[in-house]
Amino acid sequence: MKTRMLSPFEKTCLRWVSLGRTLAEIALLEGKSVGEIEHCLKRALVSLDVTSIWEALDKTGLSRSG
């Protein structure tokens, strides 16, 4: 499978997750629906060839908030 680069919005959503934001908070902040945020994050997982958000954060070098 050929991987693709993350879109700017996918990077933004992953960054919000790394800061501890919930899907609902990200949707509110970005003016999108929760479904759109879920879809964006699923696309990011496929693009990065990982199975979890935590793996995606590790692979992109984004730190998780404590």
N, C-alpha and C positions, 0 to 999 in steps of 0.2 A: 504494500500500500504506500502510495506517495503521500508524504506529509506536507502540509502547507503551513505557512506562517500564520500566526495569530493576527486577527484583525485588531485595530485600535480599540474597538469596543470590547472584544474578548479580553484584551489586556486590562482594560479599565475594570471590568467585572471581577477578574481575578484579583486585582489590586484591592478592590473593596472587600472581597472575601478575606484577603490576608489581613485586613485591618479589623476583622471581626464583625463586619456588617452582615445582617441577615438578607435573604432574598427580597423580602418586603422593603427593607430599608434601601437596598440598592435600586429597586424599582422606583421608589419614591424620589431618590436622589437623581436618577437618570431620566425620569419622566417616561418610564416604560411600565409594562405590566410584569407581574411576577412570572408569567409564562414566557415572556420574551427573555427575561433574565435567565430562567432555567434553560431555555433553548440555546442561548448564547454560551452558557457554561458547558452544556453538553457538546456543542461544536468545538469548544476549546479542548475538551478531553480527547475527542477524536483527533484533532489536529496535533496534539502533543503525544498521542498514542499512549495514554495512561487510562487508568480505570477509576481514579478518585480525584477529588479536588485537592486533597493533601499532596498526592503525587504531582499534580499539575503545579501547585505552588512550589514544591521542591524543584521541579524541572525548570521552572522559569526563574528560580532564584528569589522568589518573593517570600519574605519571612512571615510566619504566622504570628498574630498578636497573642499575647499571653493571657 
